[in-house]
Amino acid sequence: MTTQYGGSGDPARSLALLWRTGEKASRRGKPDLGVDRIVRVAVEVADAEGLAAVSMRRVAERLGVGTMSLYTYVPGKAELVDVMVDTVTGELPTSGAVESGWRAALERVARENFALHRRHPWLLQVATSRPVLGPNVTARYDHELHAVDGIGLTDVEMDSVLGLVAGHVQVAARRALDEAHAETLTGVSDEQWWTAHAPLLSRIMDPQRFPLATRVGTAAGQEHGSAQDATHAFEFGLQRVLDGVEVLVGSRA
Protein backbone atom coordinates (compact mmCIF):
# COMPACT_ATOMS: atom_id res chain seq x y z
CA MET A 1 0.00 0.00 0.00
CA THR A 2 1.56 3.27 -1.17
CA THR A 3 1.75 6.01 1.45
CA GLN A 4 1.17 9.65 0.59
CA TYR A 5 2.47 12.16 3.10
CA GLY A 6 0.05 14.89 4.01
CA GLY A 7 1.42 18.41 4.00
CA SER A 8 4.16 17.50 1.52
CA GLY A 9 3.17 20.11 -1.06
CA ASP A 10 4.40 23.67 -1.34
CA PRO A 11 3.32 25.35 1.95
CA ALA A 12 2.12 28.63 0.44
CA ARG A 13 0.23 27.01 -2.40
CA SER A 14 -1.23 24.25 -0.20
CA LEU A 15 -2.58 26.68 2.38
CA ALA A 16 -3.92 29.02 -0.29
CA LEU A 17 -5.71 26.08 -1.89
CA LEU A 18 -7.05 24.68 1.38
CA TRP A 19 -8.42 28.00 2.54
CA ARG A 20 -9.41 29.11 -0.99
CA THR A 21 -7.59 32.43 -0.66
CA GLY A 22 -6.45 32.57 -4.26
CA GLU A 23 -8.82 30.39 -6.29
CA LYS A 24 -8.96 31.43 -9.91
CA ALA A 25 -12.26 31.92 -11.68
CA SER A 26 -13.35 29.21 -14.08
CA ARG A 27 -12.26 29.75 -17.64
CA ARG A 28 -14.84 30.51 -20.31
CA GLY A 29 -16.46 27.36 -21.62
CA LYS A 30 -15.86 25.49 -18.34
CA PRO A 31 -18.05 27.36 -15.86
CA ASP A 32 -18.41 24.37 -13.56
CA LEU A 33 -14.73 23.51 -13.31
CA GLY A 34 -13.16 24.53 -10.04
CA VAL A 35 -11.38 23.19 -6.97
CA ASP A 36 -14.50 21.69 -5.39
CA ARG A 37 -15.46 19.71 -8.47
CA ILE A 38 -11.89 18.55 -9.09
CA VAL A 39 -11.61 17.35 -5.51
CA ARG A 40 -14.99 15.65 -5.61
CA VAL A 41 -13.95 13.59 -8.64
CA ALA A 42 -10.56 12.79 -7.08
CA VAL A 43 -12.32 11.50 -3.95
CA GLU A 44 -14.61 9.34 -6.10
CA VAL A 45 -11.59 7.78 -7.81
CA ALA A 46 -9.82 7.19 -4.48
CA ASP A 47 -12.94 5.66 -2.90
CA ALA A 48 -13.33 3.23 -5.77
CA GLU A 49 -9.72 2.37 -6.60
CA GLY A 50 -7.41 3.68 -3.89
CA LEU A 51 -5.15 6.69 -3.65
CA ALA A 52 -2.59 5.33 -6.10
CA ALA A 53 -5.21 5.58 -8.85
CA VAL A 54 -5.53 9.33 -8.34
CA SER A 55 -3.47 11.40 -10.75
CA MET A 56 -3.96 14.75 -12.37
CA ARG A 57 -4.37 13.01 -15.73
CA ARG A 58 -6.94 10.52 -14.39
CA VAL A 59 -9.02 13.24 -12.75
CA ALA A 60 -8.86 15.38 -15.90
CA GLU A 61 -10.09 12.46 -17.99
CA ARG A 62 -13.03 11.94 -15.65
CA LEU A 63 -13.85 15.64 -15.92
CA GLY A 64 -13.51 15.62 -19.69
CA VAL A 65 -10.84 18.33 -19.77
CA GLY A 66 -7.16 18.50 -20.60
CA THR A 67 -4.72 17.70 -17.81
CA MET A 68 -3.20 21.18 -17.96
CA SER A 69 -6.63 22.67 -17.21
CA LEU A 70 -6.43 21.23 -13.68
CA TYR A 71 -3.18 23.03 -12.97
CA THR A 72 -5.09 26.29 -13.29
CA TYR A 73 -6.76 25.35 -10.00
CA VAL A 74 -4.56 22.75 -8.28
CA PRO A 75 -0.72 22.90 -8.30
CA GLY A 76 -0.20 19.12 -8.18
CA LYS A 77 -1.14 15.81 -6.58
CA ALA A 78 0.45 16.59 -3.20
CA GLU A 79 -1.75 19.65 -2.79
CA LEU A 80 -4.74 17.79 -4.21
CA VAL A 81 -4.43 15.06 -1.59
CA ASP A 82 -4.35 17.66 1.18
CA VAL A 83 -7.61 19.15 -0.06
CA MET A 84 -9.13 15.67 -0.43
CA VAL A 85 -8.37 14.93 3.22
CA ASP A 86 -9.76 18.26 4.35
CA THR A 87 -12.86 17.83 2.20
CA VAL A 88 -13.88 14.42 3.53
CA THR A 89 -13.10 15.55 7.07
CA GLY A 90 -15.85 18.10 6.46
CA GLU A 91 -18.32 15.19 6.58
CA LEU A 92 -17.80 15.02 10.34
CA PRO A 93 -19.89 17.25 12.61
CA THR A 94 -18.23 20.29 14.13
CA SER A 95 -21.12 21.59 16.19
CA GLY A 96 -23.99 20.36 18.29
CA ALA A 97 -24.62 19.37 21.86
CA VAL A 98 -21.73 17.80 23.74
CA GLU A 99 -22.46 14.69 25.78
CA SER A 100 -22.51 14.94 29.56
CA GLY A 101 -19.17 13.37 30.32
CA TRP A 102 -15.86 13.22 28.51
CA ARG A 103 -15.98 9.43 28.08
CA ALA A 104 -19.21 9.43 26.10
CA ALA A 105 -17.92 12.36 24.04
CA LEU A 106 -14.68 10.55 23.17
CA GLU A 107 -16.63 7.41 22.26
CA ARG A 108 -18.63 9.49 19.79
CA VAL A 109 -15.45 11.03 18.38
CA ALA A 110 -13.91 7.60 17.88
CA ARG A 111 -16.98 6.09 16.23
CA GLU A 112 -17.44 9.03 13.89
CA ASN A 113 -13.82 8.81 12.76
CA PHE A 114 -13.99 5.02 12.43
CA ALA A 115 -17.03 5.37 10.17
CA LEU A 116 -15.23 8.04 8.11
CA HIS A 117 -12.29 5.68 7.52
CA ARG A 118 -14.69 2.92 6.50
CA ARG A 119 -16.30 5.24 3.93
CA HIS A 120 -12.95 6.50 2.65
CA PRO A 121 -10.38 3.74 3.26
CA TRP A 122 -7.76 5.63 1.22
CA LEU A 123 -7.36 7.91 4.24
CA LEU A 124 -5.22 5.12 5.69
CA GLN A 125 -2.77 5.73 2.85
CA VAL A 126 -2.21 9.35 3.92
CA ALA A 127 0.35 9.81 6.69
CA THR A 128 -0.79 12.71 8.87
CA SER A 129 2.15 13.11 11.24
CA ARG A 130 2.25 16.50 9.54
CA PRO A 131 -1.45 17.29 9.61
CA VAL A 132 -3.41 18.89 6.82
CA LEU A 133 -3.92 22.45 8.06
CA GLY A 134 -7.21 23.11 6.32
CA PRO A 135 -10.44 24.68 7.58
CA ASN A 136 -12.37 21.42 7.98
CA VAL A 137 -9.53 19.62 9.77
CA THR A 138 -9.07 22.65 12.04
CA ALA A 139 -12.79 22.90 12.79
CA ARG A 140 -12.98 19.20 13.58
CA TYR A 141 -9.94 19.39 15.87
CA ASP A 142 -11.47 22.33 17.73
CA HIS A 143 -14.76 20.43 18.09
CA GLU A 144 -13.08 17.25 19.36
CA LEU A 145 -11.07 19.18 21.94
CA HIS A 146 -14.34 20.13 23.65
CA ALA A 147 -14.67 16.46 24.63
CA VAL A 148 -11.71 16.76 27.01
CA ASP A 149 -11.81 20.45 27.88
CA GLY A 150 -12.19 21.36 31.53
CA ILE A 151 -11.53 17.89 32.96
CA GLY A 152 -8.16 18.69 34.52
CA LEU A 153 -5.79 17.90 31.67
CA THR A 154 -3.10 20.21 30.39
CA ASP A 155 -3.34 21.50 26.84
CA VAL A 156 -0.63 19.09 25.71
CA GLU A 157 -2.42 16.18 27.41
CA MET A 158 -5.69 17.13 25.70
CA ASP A 159 -3.95 16.98 22.34
CA SER A 160 -2.28 13.69 23.27
CA VAL A 161 -5.57 12.09 24.29
CA LEU A 162 -7.10 12.93 20.92
CA GLY A 163 -3.99 11.54 19.24
CA LEU A 164 -4.29 8.33 21.27
CA VAL A 165 -7.91 7.84 20.23
CA ALA A 166 -7.10 8.67 16.60
CA GLY A 167 -4.29 6.12 16.60
CA HIS A 168 -6.61 3.40 17.85
CA VAL A 169 -9.18 4.31 15.20
CA GLN A 170 -6.60 4.04 12.42
CA VAL A 171 -5.34 0.65 13.59
CA ALA A 172 -8.88 -0.71 13.87
CA ALA A 173 -9.85 0.74 10.48
CA ARG A 174 -6.80 -0.85 8.87
CA ARG A 175 -7.74 -4.21 10.35
CA ALA A 176 -11.27 -3.82 8.99
CA LEU A 177 -9.85 -2.94 5.57
CA ASP A 178 -7.57 -5.98 5.64
CA GLU A 179 -10.60 -8.18 6.37
CA ALA A 180 -12.52 -6.68 3.48
CA HIS A 181 -9.58 -7.04 1.09
CA ALA A 182 -9.03 -10.67 2.10
CA GLU A 183 -12.63 -11.54 1.31
CA THR A 184 -12.57 -9.64 -1.99
CA LEU A 185 -9.29 -11.16 -3.19
CA THR A 186 -9.99 -14.74 -2.09
CA GLY A 187 -13.76 -14.88 -2.54
CA VAL A 188 -13.96 -16.47 0.91
CA SER A 189 -15.48 -14.73 3.94
CA ASP A 190 -13.82 -14.90 7.35
CA GLU A 191 -16.64 -17.13 8.57
CA GLN A 192 -16.20 -19.50 5.62
CA TRP A 193 -12.43 -19.53 6.20
CA TRP A 194 -12.89 -20.39 9.86
CA THR A 195 -15.49 -23.07 9.14
CA ALA A 196 -13.06 -24.76 6.74
CA HIS A 197 -9.96 -24.50 8.94
CA ALA A 198 -11.26 -25.00 12.49
CA PRO A 199 -12.19 -28.71 12.22
CA LEU A 200 -8.91 -29.56 10.49
CA LEU A 201 -6.88 -27.65 13.06
CA SER A 202 -8.66 -29.35 15.94
CA ARG A 203 -7.56 -32.75 14.61
CA ILE A 204 -3.96 -31.69 14.00
CA MET A 205 -3.06 -29.50 16.97
CA ASP A 206 -2.26 -31.25 20.25
CA PRO A 207 -4.12 -29.50 23.12
CA GLN A 208 -1.68 -31.03 25.60
CA ARG A 209 1.21 -29.27 23.89
CA PHE A 210 -0.61 -25.95 23.36
CA PRO A 211 -3.27 -25.85 26.09
CA LEU A 212 -3.74 -22.08 26.24
CA ALA A 213 -3.64 -21.59 22.48
CA THR A 214 -6.23 -24.34 22.06
CA ARG A 215 -8.58 -23.05 24.74
CA VAL A 216 -8.35 -19.34 24.01
CA GLY A 217 -8.17 -19.68 20.22
CA THR A 218 -11.23 -21.92 20.19
CA ALA A 219 -13.19 -19.52 22.38
CA ALA A 220 -12.27 -16.53 20.20
CA GLY A 221 -13.04 -18.42 17.00
CA GLN A 222 -16.45 -19.48 18.27
CA GLU A 223 -17.22 -15.94 19.43
CA HIS A 224 -16.19 -14.18 16.23
CA GLY A 225 -16.80 -16.90 13.66
CA SER A 226 -13.19 -16.28 12.61
CA ALA A 227 -9.73 -15.78 14.06
CA GLN A 228 -10.59 -12.14 14.80
CA ASP A 229 -13.25 -9.52 14.26
CA ALA A 230 -12.39 -5.91 13.40
CA THR A 231 -15.51 -4.39 14.92
CA HIS A 232 -14.98 -6.25 18.18
CA ALA A 233 -11.33 -5.19 18.22
CA PHE A 234 -12.36 -1.57 17.71
CA GLU A 235 -14.94 -1.60 20.50
CA PHE A 236 -12.82 -3.57 22.97
CA GLY A 237 -9.72 -1.48 22.31
CA LEU A 238 -11.66 1.78 22.56
CA GLN A 239 -12.89 0.93 26.03
CA ARG A 240 -9.37 0.02 27.18
CA VAL A 241 -8.00 3.30 25.76
CA LEU A 242 -10.70 5.21 27.63
CA ASP A 243 -9.97 3.25 30.81
CA GLY A 244 -6.42 4.54 30.61
CA VAL A 245 -7.58 8.12 30.07
CA GLU A 246 -9.89 7.72 33.05
CA VAL A 247 -6.92 6.84 35.25
CA LEU A 248 -5.15 9.99 34.08
CA VAL A 249 -8.22 12.17 34.68
CA GLY A 250 -8.76 10.58 38.09
CA SER A 251 -5.20 11.36 39.11
CA ARG A 252 -5.99 15.09 38.74
CA ALA A 253 -9.04 15.03 40.96
C-alpha positions as CSV (number, residue, x, y, z in Angstrom):
1,M,0.0,0.0,0.0
2,T,1.6,3.3,-1.2
3,T,1.7,6.0,1.4
4,Q,1.2,9.7,0.6
5,Y,2.5,12.2,3.1
6,G,0.1,14.9,4.0
7,G,1.4,18.4,4.0
8,S,4.2,17.5,1.5
9,G,3.2,20.1,-1.1
10,D,4.4,23.7,-1.3
11,P,3.3,25.4,2.0
12,A,2.1,28.6,0.4
13,R,0.2,27.0,-2.4
14,S,-1.2,24.3,-0.2
15,L,-2.6,26.7,2.4
16,A,-3.9,29.0,-0.3
17,L,-5.7,26.1,-1.9
18,L,-7.0,24.7,1.4
19,W,-8.4,28.0,2.5
20,R,-9.4,29.1,-1.0
21,T,-7.6,32.4,-0.7
22,G,-6.5,32.6,-4.3
23,E,-8.8,30.4,-6.3
24,K,-9.0,31.4,-9.9
25,A,-12.3,31.9,-11.7
26,S,-13.4,29.2,-14.1
27,R,-12.3,29.8,-17.6
28,R,-14.8,30.5,-20.3
29,G,-16.5,27.4,-21.6
30,K,-15.9,25.5,-18.3
31,P,-18.1,27.4,-15.9
32,D,-18.4,24.4,-13.6
33,L,-14.7,23.5,-13.3
34,G,-13.2,24.5,-10.0
35,V,-11.4,23.2,-7.0
36,D,-14.5,21.7,-5.4
37,R,-15.5,19.7,-8.5
38,I,-11.9,18.6,-9.1
39,V,-11.6,17.3,-5.5
40,R,-15.0,15.6,-5.6
41,V,-14.0,13.6,-8.6
42,A,-10.6,12.8,-7.1
43,V,-12.3,11.5,-4.0
44,E,-14.6,9.3,-6.1
45,V,-11.6,7.8,-7.8
46,A,-9.8,7.2,-4.5
47,D,-12.9,5.7,-2.9
48,A,-13.3,3.2,-5.8
49,E,-9.7,2.4,-6.6
50,G,-7.4,3.7,-3.9
51,L,-5.2,6.7,-3.6
52,A,-2.6,5.3,-6.1
53,A,-5.2,5.6,-8.9
54,V,-5.5,9.3,-8.3
55,S,-3.5,11.4,-10.7
56,M,-4.0,14.8,-12.4
57,R,-4.4,13.0,-15.7
58,R,-6.9,10.5,-14.4
59,V,-9.0,13.2,-12.8
60,A,-8.9,15.4,-15.9
61,E,-10.1,12.5,-18.0
62,R,-13.0,11.9,-15.6
63,L,-13.9,15.6,-15.9
64,G,-13.5,15.6,-19.7
65,V,-10.8,18.3,-19.8
66,G,-7.2,18.5,-20.6
67,T,-4.7,17.7,-17.8
68,M,-3.2,21.2,-18.0
69,S,-6.6,22.7,-17.2
70,L,-6.4,21.2,-13.7
71,Y,-3.2,23.0,-13.0
72,T,-5.1,26.3,-13.3
73,Y,-6.8,25.4,-10.0
74,V,-4.6,22.7,-8.3
75,P,-0.7,22.9,-8.3
76,G,-0.2,19.1,-8.2
77,K,-1.1,15.8,-6.6
78,A,0.4,16.6,-3.2
79,E,-1.7,19.7,-2.8
80,L,-4.7,17.8,-4.2
81,V,-4.4,15.1,-1.6
82,D,-4.3,17.7,1.2
83,V,-7.6,19.1,-0.1
84,M,-9.1,15.7,-0.4
85,V,-8.4,14.9,3.2
86,D,-9.8,18.3,4.4
87,T,-12.9,17.8,2.2
88,V,-13.9,14.4,3.5
89,T,-13.1,15.5,7.1
90,G,-15.8,18.1,6.5
91,E,-18.3,15.2,6.6
92,L,-17.8,15.0,10.3
93,P,-19.9,17.2,12.6
94,T,-18.2,20.3,14.1
95,S,-21.1,21.6,16.2
96,G,-24.0,20.4,18.3
97,A,-24.6,19.4,21.9
98,V,-21.7,17.8,23.7
99,E,-22.5,14.7,25.8
100,S,-22.5,14.9,29.6
101,G,-19.2,13.4,30.3
102,W,-15.9,13.2,28.5
103,R,-16.0,9.4,28.1
104,A,-19.2,9.4,26.1
105,A,-17.9,12.4,24.0
106,L,-14.7,10.5,23.2
107,E,-16.6,7.4,22.3
108,R,-18.6,9.5,19.8
109,V,-15.5,11.0,18.4
110,A,-13.9,7.6,17.9
111,R,-17.0,6.1,16.2
112,E,-17.4,9.0,13.9
113,N,-13.8,8.8,12.8
114,F,-14.0,5.0,12.4
115,A,-17.0,5.4,10.2
116,L,-15.2,8.0,8.1
117,H,-12.3,5.7,7.5
118,R,-14.7,2.9,6.5
119,R,-16.3,5.2,3.9
120,H,-13.0,6.5,2.7
121,P,-10.4,3.7,3.3
122,W,-7.8,5.6,1.2
123,L,-7.4,7.9,4.2
124,L,-5.2,5.1,5.7
125,Q,-2.8,5.7,2.8
126,V,-2.2,9.3,3.9
127,A,0.4,9.8,6.7
128,T,-0.8,12.7,8.9
129,S,2.1,13.1,11.2
130,R,2.3,16.5,9.5
131,P,-1.5,17.3,9.6
132,V,-3.4,18.9,6.8
133,L,-3.9,22.5,8.1
134,G,-7.2,23.1,6.3
135,P,-10.4,24.7,7.6
136,N,-12.4,21.4,8.0
137,V,-9.5,19.6,9.8
138,T,-9.1,22.6,12.0
139,A,-12.8,22.9,12.8
140,R,-13.0,19.2,13.6
141,Y,-9.9,19.4,15.9
142,D,-11.5,22.3,17.7
143,H,-14.8,20.4,18.1
144,E,-13.1,17.3,19.4
145,L,-11.1,19.2,21.9
146,H,-14.3,20.1,23.6
147,A,-14.7,16.5,24.6
148,V,-11.7,16.8,27.0
149,D,-11.8,20.4,27.9
150,G,-12.2,21.4,31.5
151,I,-11.5,17.9,33.0
152,G,-8.2,18.7,34.5
153,L,-5.8,17.9,31.7
154,T,-3.1,20.2,30.4
155,D,-3.3,21.5,26.8
156,V,-0.6,19.1,25.7
157,E,-2.4,16.2,27.4
158,M,-5.7,17.1,25.7
159,D,-3.9,17.0,22.3
160,S,-2.3,13.7,23.3
161,V,-5.6,12.1,24.3
162,L,-7.1,12.9,20.9
163,G,-4.0,11.5,19.2
164,L,-4.3,8.3,21.3
165,V,-7.9,7.8,20.2
166,A,-7.1,8.7,16.6
167,G,-4.3,6.1,16.6
168,H,-6.6,3.4,17.9
169,V,-9.2,4.3,15.2
170,Q,-6.6,4.0,12.4
171,V,-5.3,0.6,13.6
172,A,-8.9,-0.7,13.9
173,A,-9.9,0.7,10.5
174,R,-6.8,-0.8,8.9
175,R,-7.7,-4.2,10.3
176,A,-11.3,-3.8,9.0
177,L,-9.8,-2.9,5.6
178,D,-7.6,-6.0,5.6
179,E,-10.6,-8.2,6.4
180,A,-12.5,-6.7,3.5
181,H,-9.6,-7.0,1.1
182,A,-9.0,-10.7,2.1
183,E,-12.6,-11.5,1.3
184,T,-12.6,-9.6,-2.0
185,L,-9.3,-11.2,-3.2
186,T,-10.0,-14.7,-2.1
187,G,-13.8,-14.9,-2.5
188,V,-14.0,-16.5,0.9
189,S,-15.5,-14.7,3.9
190,D,-13.8,-14.9,7.3
191,E,-16.6,-17.1,8.6
192,Q,-16.2,-19.5,5.6
193,W,-12.4,-19.5,6.2
194,W,-12.9,-20.4,9.9
195,T,-15.5,-23.1,9.1
196,A,-13.1,-24.8,6.7
197,H,-10.0,-24.5,8.9
198,A,-11.3,-25.0,12.5
199,P,-12.2,-28.7,12.2
200,L,-8.9,-29.6,10.5
201,L,-6.9,-27.7,13.1
202,S,-8.7,-29.4,15.9
203,R,-7.6,-32.7,14.6
204,I,-4.0,-31.7,14.0
205,M,-3.1,-29.5,17.0
206,D,-2.3,-31.2,20.3
207,P,-4.1,-29.5,23.1
208,Q,-1.7,-31.0,25.6
209,R,1.2,-29.3,23.9
210,F,-0.6,-26.0,23.4
211,P,-3.3,-25.9,26.1
212,L,-3.7,-22.1,26.2
213,A,-3.6,-21.6,22.5
214,T,-6.2,-24.3,22.1
215,R,-8.6,-23.0,24.7
216,V,-8.4,-19.3,24.0
217,G,-8.2,-19.7,20.2
218,T,-11.2,-21.9,20.2
219,A,-13.2,-19.5,22.4
220,A,-12.3,-16.5,20.2
221,G,-13.0,-18.4,17.0
222,Q,-16.4,-19.5,18.3
223,E,-17.2,-15.9,19.4
224,H,-16.2,-14.2,16.2
225,G,-16.8,-16.9,13.7
226,S,-13.2,-16.3,12.6
227,A,-9.7,-15.8,14.1
228,Q,-10.6,-12.1,14.8
229,D,-13.3,-9.5,14.3
230,A,-12.4,-5.9,13.4
231,T,-15.5,-4.4,14.9
232,H,-15.0,-6.3,18.2
233,A,-11.3,-5.2,18.2
234,F,-12.4,-1.6,17.7
235,E,-14.9,-1.6,20.5
236,F,-12.8,-3.6,23.0
237,G,-9.7,-1.5,22.3
238,L,-11.7,1.8,22.6
239,Q,-12.9,0.9,26.0
240,R,-9.4,0.0,27.2
241,V,-8.0,3.3,25.8
242,L,-10.7,5.2,27.6
243,D,-10.0,3.2,30.8
244,G,-6.4,4.5,30.6
245,V,-7.6,8.1,30.1
246,E,-9.9,7.7,33.0
247,V,-6.9,6.8,35.3
248,L,-5.2,10.0,34.1
249,V,-8.2,12.2,34.7
250,G,-8.8,10.6,38.1
251,S,-5.2,11.4,39.1
252,R,-6.0,15.1,38.7
253,A,-9.0,15.0,41.0
